């Protein structure tokens, strides 16, 4: 009887949705996303500029450490061991803060802490170059603030993503932020070559203050 039932049973036809959307859909979704009523142009500006200050300073790490006389072993130890460990250790703190405070409040405080880190780089250029290993302190502090900033940004990105296209929308938004970081790295090295590293740090600080003010004055839009 079971064999007869199985022989007469036919599977229902199910049309599965394509797992990989076509390139045309990705392209059109990128533009349609920013046209939604709850997505403001200020959000696009914030995403584009948010990682520019940190991207400018981070891209200067290796050439600046080389110029200060750091050995390759010490550079690798700082950037490949201590910096990731600091980021991993402090990243869960953002989750605890986001549970207790609003995304906007936590992000605003993290942005302010980044400004403090950039000011330490400026201070080092004025009074700390005779002690080249002191630059490790602002480097580690900046890595901590970045580790705190990314979860805050991802939380706000998910809030603005459509439930149907949550993964796609979040990737599109984060790609804008990464584009700003890549652009910052290119500009940073050109500024350091044309002027000096102090110019890079001053520019990054100026942009960071602008982002902090922009975010604070228009936080209701985010």
Buried (B, 14 or more C-beta within 10 A) or exposed (E): EEEEEEEEEEEEEEEEEEEEEEEEBEEEBBEEBBEEEEBBEBBBBBBBBBBBBBBBBBBBBBBBBEBBEBEEEBBEBBBEEBBEEBBEEBBEBBEEBBEEEEBBBBBBBBBBBBBBBBBBBBEBBEEBEEEBEBBBBBBBBBBBBBBBBBBBBBBBBBEBBBEEBEEBBBBBBBEBBEBBBEBBBEBBBEBBEEEBBBBBBBBBBEBBBEBBEBBEEBBEEB
